[in-house]
């Protein structure tokens, strides 16, 4: 009964913040306090509960540091012109009969380089939506293709905050996860390329509005030097440089390009890296403004508070009956289907991709083999459920934020084929990707 009451209080707080458009942090804080009181009621000391909360948060500190660095790099890439040079040169590649396919491929490439769906949607995505509307292409089709590409990189980039979060909570290596995610995305992406090619041919763009591209040329020196920060980020991890050093190298390179090529002063660069970039050209403000360290503030706080809550769940074993039932269902229908259900329910309740991933790990971790391969399997199951499918929940931030950027309705999500195909293809081929017997034989 006490758990039901605490959960009801949390749900009430969640509904309140959603209706009033407040930050999810407030609802999570109320939920944390409610479950903290349940812990006290069940006989646990305040000192013990605080210790469990801190232990839960400690497990995600490394991911929080990475997210802070990712925030800095988003501001640095904006002021250096790196983001803009991708958009401007990408737009020049447009072929009328391949518009949707190019939108998908460019957004996938940029999101992989940036590691963020929102950053890609708010820059390249907004530009392509403007081109689509002025050129007579269906906005729903265009938004679907762009969202597919945005979440390709958001899921599997070495600079993705969600990828680092999953690696941290499952105790797996980020680059090992990236390789597996690229492998599991291969078939869905090939299918997407074929489908978007067909849709592009049936829905060609009739004309191109050059005004936005002109604005980019006026705002930046669209030099090939601006590609360098992205090149560092793409190549260094492949050369086995750890992700933190790769991000730092990319930031320093972006600072150099912003100073020597774009002509910005160091105070201006520092402001962009911390508080975000502000475009001087009015027509680019909605596209380029933002980024910076402080842009990750809410994401980091949500992750830390939810991790503290999970720490209480873990330390007090409050959810043991729920876990027991989930373990039974995992035996009946498989671990991945159950993890998917948990992920979708968590995304629907918490409206947040990160919290969905954390809850999936906490509730399902005991049903997976307690070794490295089991951790890797859990990481892939979360990536192919909570991370990618949270964008299919209409009221989840992963879905409503890109739709707001593009000013389209939920109908666009039916054309975001990558989000549907990755879980479906993974479900059908998981035994191939995680064949435990073959790997054990190989080890012997």
Legacy VTK file of the C-alpha trace (Angstrom):
# vtk DataFile Version 3.0
C-alpha trace
ASCII
DATASET POLYDATA
POINTS 444 float
0.000 0.000 0.000
2.819 2.425 0.858
4.417 1.863 -2.561
1.104 2.475 -4.317
0.620 5.715 -2.357
4.160 6.907 -3.183
3.683 6.042 -6.842
0.326 7.874 -6.887
1.956 10.995 -5.428
4.683 10.807 -8.042
2.152 10.377 -10.874
0.170 13.357 -9.580
3.326 15.477 -9.572
4.179 14.266 -13.066
0.746 15.161 -14.438
0.993 18.578 -12.753
4.360 19.452 -14.332
3.246 18.227 -17.754
0.061 20.319 -17.688
1.929 23.408 -16.484
4.986 22.742 -18.691
7.409 22.711 -15.778
10.652 20.757 -15.732
10.518 17.007 -15.134
13.044 17.609 -12.331
10.256 18.805 -10.010
8.215 15.627 -10.478
11.282 13.438 -9.976
12.176 15.351 -6.806
8.661 14.793 -5.425
8.880 11.104 -6.374
12.282 10.785 -4.722
10.947 12.349 -1.508
7.874 10.074 -1.531
9.917 6.881 -1.897
12.475 8.171 0.633
9.618 8.436 3.162
8.506 4.894 2.252
12.034 3.742 3.073
11.852 5.458 6.467
8.428 3.923 7.093
9.851 0.465 6.387
12.538 0.870 9.024
15.557 2.058 7.045
17.542 4.928 8.541
17.842 8.275 6.796
21.629 7.811 6.756
21.279 4.483 4.930
18.817 5.921 2.384
21.088 8.887 1.683
24.025 6.515 1.261
22.034 4.383 -1.198
21.003 7.510 -3.103
24.610 8.667 -3.389
25.691 5.199 -4.483
23.075 5.281 -7.214
24.248 8.715 -8.353
27.919 7.682 -8.214
27.275 5.075 -10.882
26.348 7.791 -13.384
28.960 10.453 -12.528
31.155 9.398 -15.440
28.202 9.684 -17.824
27.421 13.136 -16.350
30.978 14.322 -17.062
30.698 13.067 -20.650
27.378 14.888 -21.026
28.989 18.110 -19.816
31.700 17.715 -22.452
29.053 17.008 -25.091
27.296 20.233 -24.071
30.521 22.179 -24.584
31.147 20.596 -27.969
27.680 21.556 -29.237
28.432 25.208 -28.537
31.959 24.974 -29.948
30.744 23.349 -33.164
28.132 26.061 -33.648
30.521 29.005 -33.284
33.245 27.339 -35.366
30.818 26.851 -38.270
31.153 23.064 -38.161
27.410 22.473 -37.838
26.654 25.087 -40.498
29.160 23.738 -43.026
27.495 20.320 -42.837
24.083 21.873 -43.461
25.231 24.200 -46.251
27.306 21.660 -48.162
24.697 18.982 -47.555
21.980 21.128 -49.089
24.109 21.476 -52.217
23.962 17.692 -52.665
20.193 17.727 -53.058
18.882 15.988 -56.149
15.146 16.658 -56.678
14.196 12.988 -57.089
16.281 11.929 -54.043
15.294 14.660 -51.587
13.878 12.398 -48.832
16.737 9.926 -49.125
19.315 12.725 -48.852
17.450 14.160 -45.844
17.680 10.766 -44.123
21.339 10.135 -44.971
22.547 13.637 -44.063
20.651 13.698 -40.770
22.021 10.229 -39.950
25.583 11.345 -40.695
25.310 14.639 -38.801
23.610 13.012 -35.808
26.409 10.432 -35.688
28.974 13.243 -35.726
27.078 15.394 -33.180
25.699 12.527 -31.093
22.367 14.273 -30.594
18.942 13.941 -32.178
17.782 17.329 -30.918
20.899 19.138 -32.157
20.510 17.623 -35.605
16.754 18.222 -35.743
17.181 21.832 -34.652
19.809 22.626 -37.299
19.853 20.527 -40.455
16.310 19.294 -39.781
14.788 22.776 -39.609
16.552 23.764 -42.848
15.339 20.682 -44.711
11.784 21.193 -43.460
11.855 24.751 -44.813
13.174 23.476 -48.151
10.479 20.770 -48.233
7.627 23.203 -47.591
8.854 25.693 -50.183
9.517 22.901 -52.696
6.204 21.072 -52.398
7.334 17.923 -50.552
4.968 16.405 -47.974
6.106 17.743 -44.528
5.111 14.491 -42.790
7.298 12.400 -45.088
10.206 14.819 -44.695
9.898 14.941 -40.905
9.759 11.126 -40.746
12.911 10.756 -42.837
14.732 13.362 -40.735
13.693 11.842 -37.403
14.864 8.426 -38.622
18.279 9.879 -39.358
18.401 11.917 -36.147
17.889 8.857 -33.961
20.352 6.752 -35.941
23.199 8.825 -34.490
21.521 9.599 -31.174
21.485 5.856 -30.527
24.965 4.792 -31.639
27.353 7.748 -31.790
30.472 7.766 -29.566
29.381 11.287 -28.517
25.780 10.333 -27.730
24.785 11.082 -24.142
22.276 8.205 -24.179
24.920 5.759 -25.412
27.248 6.807 -22.584
24.443 6.502 -20.063
23.635 2.948 -21.177
27.319 1.985 -21.144
27.655 3.376 -17.614
24.600 1.720 -16.060
25.310 -1.653 -17.703
29.077 -1.516 -16.969
30.038 -2.009 -20.609
32.558 -0.341 -22.943
31.159 2.492 -25.059
33.104 1.652 -28.245
32.223 -2.024 -27.990
28.568 -0.997 -27.712
28.893 1.378 -30.663
30.239 -1.409 -32.868
27.381 -3.706 -31.906
24.792 -0.960 -32.389
26.112 -0.245 -35.870
25.945 -3.948 -36.600
22.340 -4.266 -35.408
21.384 -1.115 -37.347
22.813 -2.366 -40.657
19.735 -4.223 -41.947
17.181 -1.595 -40.778
19.253 1.197 -42.341
19.536 -0.611 -45.681
15.762 -1.102 -45.665
15.291 2.587 -44.843
17.526 3.608 -47.742
15.432 1.527 -50.150
12.122 2.807 -48.771
13.162 6.471 -48.719
14.572 6.146 -52.241
11.183 4.914 -53.453
9.334 7.658 -51.556
11.779 10.275 -52.889
11.114 9.241 -56.470
7.360 9.457 -55.846
7.660 12.813 -54.010
10.396 14.918 -55.679
11.162 18.471 -54.594
10.129 21.008 -57.247
12.268 24.014 -56.243
14.904 25.013 -53.687
14.740 28.125 -51.484
18.262 29.569 -51.454
17.649 32.254 -48.809
18.701 30.107 -45.848
21.850 28.932 -47.601
22.712 32.556 -48.354
22.239 33.384 -44.658
24.734 30.657 -43.695
27.281 32.121 -46.108
26.820 35.574 -44.556
27.148 34.251 -40.983
30.209 32.010 -41.486
33.266 31.380 -43.569
32.114 28.044 -44.993
35.659 26.768 -45.242
36.786 23.158 -45.348
38.639 23.954 -42.102
35.259 23.888 -40.381
35.038 20.151 -41.091
38.119 19.465 -38.930
36.383 19.293 -35.496
33.978 16.683 -36.880
36.848 14.803 -38.499
38.618 14.579 -35.138
35.447 13.226 -33.526
34.837 10.658 -36.250
38.391 9.347 -36.683
39.995 9.405 -33.222
37.695 6.769 -31.649
38.365 4.534 -34.665
42.085 4.941 -33.918
41.393 3.694 -30.360
41.654 7.110 -28.720
39.231 7.094 -25.773
36.050 9.096 -26.172
36.866 11.742 -23.557
40.139 12.628 -25.284
38.453 12.551 -28.691
35.784 15.008 -27.527
38.422 17.257 -25.930
40.491 17.236 -29.134
37.411 18.138 -31.160
36.550 20.993 -28.774
40.085 22.429 -28.963
40.046 22.138 -32.745
36.663 23.898 -32.899
37.991 26.702 -30.673
40.961 27.142 -33.035
38.692 27.248 -36.113
36.336 29.720 -34.414
39.294 32.004 -33.582
41.477 31.777 -36.687
38.889 31.090 -39.419
35.639 32.637 -38.164
37.350 35.571 -36.424
35.659 35.272 -33.025
37.329 36.449 -29.835
38.084 34.073 -26.981
35.389 35.615 -24.721
32.828 35.021 -27.492
34.007 31.432 -27.899
33.891 30.827 -24.141
30.364 32.228 -23.979
29.229 29.893 -26.781
30.822 26.879 -25.092
29.156 27.572 -21.742
25.959 29.534 -22.399
25.393 28.607 -26.033
25.794 30.277 -29.413
23.731 33.252 -30.549
23.578 33.883 -34.297
23.902 37.457 -35.511
21.751 36.720 -38.581
18.087 36.878 -37.536
16.916 34.129 -39.907
19.419 31.688 -38.378
18.576 32.328 -34.726
15.948 29.560 -34.508
18.347 27.137 -36.210
21.726 27.830 -34.594
21.041 29.432 -31.223
21.712 27.157 -28.286
24.108 24.424 -27.304
26.770 24.912 -24.647
27.459 23.373 -21.265
24.294 24.746 -19.644
22.109 23.156 -22.316
22.831 19.801 -20.649
21.804 20.987 -17.192
18.308 19.465 -17.217
19.481 16.211 -18.820
22.178 15.739 -16.174
19.883 16.623 -13.265
17.181 14.235 -14.506
19.768 11.465 -14.774
21.238 12.108 -11.306
17.878 12.360 -9.506
16.488 9.261 -11.225
19.733 7.401 -10.418
19.380 8.401 -6.758
15.824 7.055 -6.819
17.013 3.793 -8.358
19.689 3.644 -5.640
16.925 3.628 -3.007
15.003 0.954 -4.920
18.129 -1.180 -5.116
19.280 -0.697 -1.531
15.880 -1.310 0.056
14.780 -3.972 -2.437
11.382 -2.250 -2.675
10.681 -3.634 -6.123
11.499 -7.275 -5.388
7.970 -8.518 -6.156
7.905 -6.605 -9.426
11.304 -8.033 -10.381
10.178 -11.545 -9.488
7.165 -11.303 -11.807
9.279 -9.782 -14.587
11.785 -12.635 -14.263
8.938 -15.131 -14.705
7.695 -13.326 -17.798
11.240 -13.153 -19.181
11.388 -16.934 -18.930
8.091 -17.251 -20.817
8.426 -14.729 -23.658
12.101 -13.738 -23.613
14.211 -11.024 -22.010
14.109 -8.560 -24.894
10.285 -8.425 -25.227
9.966 -7.814 -21.475
12.717 -5.162 -21.543
10.885 -3.503 -24.441
7.603 -3.433 -22.510
9.354 -1.952 -19.452
11.072 0.637 -21.635
7.868 1.743 -23.328
5.942 1.902 -20.044
8.778 3.857 -18.386
8.939 6.291 -21.313
5.166 6.703 -21.143
5.235 7.377 -17.393
8.450 9.379 -17.008
8.334 11.021 -20.466
12.107 10.797 -20.631
14.526 8.570 -22.537
17.217 8.536 -19.833
14.859 7.587 -16.991
13.345 4.869 -19.192
16.801 3.361 -19.747
17.700 3.536 -16.046
14.431 1.880 -14.982
14.830 -0.852 -17.606
18.309 -1.662 -16.290
17.198 -1.679 -12.660
14.160 -3.899 -13.209
15.732 -6.359 -15.650
19.404 -6.618 -14.658
18.911 -9.787 -12.577
17.284 -11.694 -15.462
20.421 -11.479 -17.640
23.545 -13.644 -17.197
25.779 -12.094 -14.548
28.874 -11.759 -16.740
30.272 -9.385 -19.368
28.305 -10.924 -22.207
25.122 -10.638 -20.154
25.879 -6.948 -19.541
26.452 -6.409 -23.268
23.197 -8.152 -24.112
21.331 -5.965 -21.606
22.963 -2.848 -23.092
21.859 -3.806 -26.612
18.351 -4.676 -25.451
18.020 -1.258 -23.790
19.462 0.549 -26.830
16.999 -1.242 -29.103
14.008 -0.620 -26.837
14.112 2.271 -24.341
16.530 4.465 -26.298
15.121 4.136 -29.805
11.442 3.461 -29.035
10.925 6.260 -26.507
10.692 8.539 -29.545
7.482 6.726 -30.531
5.663 7.809 -27.341
3.753 10.991 -28.354
4.175 12.838 -25.025
7.780 11.757 -24.395
10.353 14.521 -24.921
12.173 12.300 -27.443
9.103 12.552 -29.679
7.467 15.893 -28.988
10.637 18.018 -29.189
11.568 17.062 -32.811
7.896 17.351 -33.838
7.821 20.849 -32.322
11.007 21.781 -34.204
9.411 20.629 -37.453
5.912 21.956 -36.679
4.213 18.705 -37.719
1.818 16.271 -36.059
2.389 12.748 -34.782
1.547 11.360 -38.231
5.194 12.011 -39.147
6.268 9.222 -36.790
4.657 6.605 -39.023
7.294 7.538 -41.622
10.188 7.478 -39.097
10.975 3.980 -40.310
14.311 3.525 -38.532
12.500 3.709 -35.189
10.182 0.858 -36.176
12.646 -1.288 -38.110
15.492 -1.412 -35.573
13.408 -3.082 -32.807
11.631 -5.362 -35.298
14.807 -6.516 -37.055
16.611 -6.946 -33.727
13.752 -9.067 -32.367
13.948 -11.340 -35.407
17.751 -11.581 -35.532
18.826 -11.336 -31.877
19.875 -14.988 -31.707
22.376 -14.287 -34.474
23.866 -11.264 -32.691
23.934 -12.880 -29.240
24.586 -16.568 -29.742
26.045 -17.443 -26.359
27.044 -20.992 -27.280
29.123 -19.895 -30.274
30.962 -17.291 -28.206
31.708 -19.763 -25.408
33.082 -22.275 -27.912
35.248 -19.525 -29.422
36.638 -18.688 -25.965
37.522 -22.309 -25.291
LINES 1 445
444 0 1 2 3 4 5 6 7 8 9 10 11 12 13 14 15 16 17 18 19 20 21 22 23 24 25 26 27 28 29 30 31 32 33 34 35 36 37 38 39 40 41 42 43 44 45 46 47 48 49 50 51 52 53 54 55 56 57 58 59 60 61 62 63 64 65 66 67 68 69 70 71 72 73 74 75 76 77 78 79 80 81 82 83 84 85 86 87 88 89 90 91 92 93 94 95 96 97 98 99 100 101 102 103 104 105 106 107 108 109 110 111 112 113 114 115 116 117 118 119 120 121 122 123 124 125 126 127 128 129 130 131 132 133 134 135 136 137 138 139 140 141 142 143 144 145 146 147 148 149 150 151 152 153 154 155 156 157 158 159 160 161 162 163 164 165 166 167 168 169 170 171 172 173 174 175 176 177 178 179 180 181 182 183 184 185 186 187 188 189 190 191 192 193 194 195 196 197 198 199 200 201 202 203 204 205 206 207 208 209 210 211 212 213 214 215 216 217 218 219 220 221 222 223 224 225 226 227 228 229 230 231 232 233 234 235 236 237 238 239 240 241 242 243 244 245 246 247 248 249 250 251 252 253 254 255 256 257 258 259 260 261 262 263 264 265 266 267 268 269 270 271 272 273 274 275 276 277 278 279 280 281 282 283 284 285 286 287 288 289 290 291 292 293 294 295 296 297 298 299 300 301 302 303 304 305 306 307 308 309 310 311 312 313 314 315 316 317 318 319 320 321 322 323 324 325 326 327 328 329 330 331 332 333 334 335 336 337 338 339 340 341 342 343 344 345 346 347 348 349 350 351 352 353 354 355 356 357 358 359 360 361 362 363 364 365 366 367 368 369 370 371 372 373 374 375 376 377 378 379 380 381 382 383 384 385 386 387 388 389 390 391 392 393 394 395 396 397 398 399 400 401 402 403 404 405 406 407 408 409 410 411 412 413 414 415 416 417 418 419 420 421 422 423 424 425 426 427 428 429 430 431 432 433 434 435 436 437 438 439 440 441 442 443
